[in-house]
């Protein structure tokens, strides 16, 4: 059961963002950033829509959260993302200095954990596997239908 302000609740919100990406023909990855139990940013992949290889859900969410807070550091924030961030996104997460990064499904091919947690800021806590099955099945289904 989802309770408000739980990791599962916020990951469900990220999954809703991923569904928006899928409807737009994008790879279905969604993200939300939470600060003090409030969602301050929502985003989904828009690389095709914006014709921009950097328009990953995580990058767009960081930009939105920074604008909301009026600063570049997201020290009191948690990112919830449906798929393990890539190396590019991990680099941005490092500089944003989030308190926590929580992802649902692992990305064996492009995920930053191929290189280790050291790609995140030393103070960032990492958690994964929240709603793994739901996150994994969404992306697996998307690529199965593409092929």
Secondary structure as GFF3:
##gff-version 3
##sequence-region A 1 147
A	DSSP	alpha_helix	7	23	.	.	.	ID=ss1
A	DSSP	beta_strand	30	35	.	.	.	ID=ss2
A	DSSP	beta_strand	38	44	.	.	.	ID=ss3
A	DSSP	alpha_helix	57	69	.	.	.	ID=ss4
A	DSSP	beta_strand	77	83	.	.	.	ID=ss5
A	DSSP	alpha_helix	87	96	.	.	.	ID=ss6
A	DSSP	beta_strand	100	105	.	.	.	ID=ss7
A	DSSP	three_ten_helix	112	114	.	.	.	ID=ss8
A	DSSP	three_ten_helix	117	119	.	.	.	ID=ss9
A	DSSP	beta_strand	125	128	.	.	.	ID=ss10
A	DSSP	alpha_helix	132	146	.	.	.	ID=ss11
###
